[in-house]
Amino acid sequence: EVKEQGTTVFMGLPVLSDRVAILVDCSGSLWEKRADGKTRTEMADAELAAFLKLLPPTAKFNVIPYTKTPFPWEKSLVPATKENVARALDAFLKFKETGKGNVWDAIELAITDPEVDSLLILTDGAPTGGRHWNLELMEPLLHEKLRFKKIAIDAVLVDAKKFLQERWRAICEGTGGRMHAVEMK
């Protein structure tokens, strides 16, 4: 159910849905140490925690970290109770898989849940694994796959190059979603 006002904000992007699957890219590039010694993943952990804690208990969510395959926290969306948020954060903080970033399979898994009306994808913008990794080809395939599902894709891109931002903007806008780029370098 999409609202006029966002239920909360994730890394500067207002989230307009209260039925959201959060897909988190855990590919190798997000685990690299930056100049300050922190990884992008550590910074994302704090942002995800803040986001989930602000969700109203009437909202429903799932967290799906992904590398070469998706690792859903739950089989489907769950209410954003304090207990579920704590369980999701605990599971996510223990997640240590790394590898290629296969966003396609994570999206395909997330959209099988009939309650999902929004995907929130946190990524560096460059898919590196799976059978569909080329964003120019992925765009029409996603639009075709989602055309009758009414699922918006919102993406937060971390330290992504301009050409990746443009590809993701087209993907997101084609589904009624939005792309937001942030710098964490």
C-alpha positions, 0 to 999 in steps of 0.5 A, a space after each residue: 500500500 503506497 502512501 503519500 508520505 514515506 513511512 521512513 527514510 533510508 539513506 536519504 530516500 523516502 520509502 513510500 511503501 509499508 510492504 517492502 522487501 529490502 535487498 542488500 548487495 553483499 558482493 565483494 566490493 561492499 566488503 572492501 575497506 575504505 581509507 578510514 578502515 570501515 567497509 561500506 557494509 558496516 556503514 549500511 548496517 547502521 543505516 539499515 538498523 535506523 531504517 527498520 527501527 523507524 518502521 511502524 509496527 503496521 508495516 511489513 518487511 523482509 531483508 534479503 542479503 544477496 551474493 551469488 544467491 539470495 539469502 532471505 531472512 524470512 520466507 515472506 514479509 513480516 510485521 515490523 514489530 520490535 521483536 521482528 526488527 531485532 531478529 532481522 538485524 541480528 540475522 543481518 549482522 551475522 551475515 558474512 557471505 561474500 561473492 558476486 552480486 546477483 541482483 536478478 535472482 534476489 529480485 525474482 525471489 522477492 517478487 514471489 511474495 504476493 504482499 510485496 509492493 516495493 523493493 528497496 535495493 542497496 547496491 554499489 550499482 554493478 551486478 556481477 553475477 547471475 544469468 542477468 547482470 547487464 543493466 541495459 538488458 536487465 531493464 526491459 526484462 524487469 519492466 516486462 516481468 513486473 508490468 502486471 505486478 505493480 511492484 516499484 523498485 527503489 534503489 540506493 546506490 553507494 559510490 556508483 559511477 554516473 553511467 550506473 546511476 543512469 541505468 538504475 534510474 531508468 530501471 527504477 522509474 520504469 517501475 514507478 520507483 526512484 534511484 538515490 545515489 550516496 557517496 561513502 568513499 
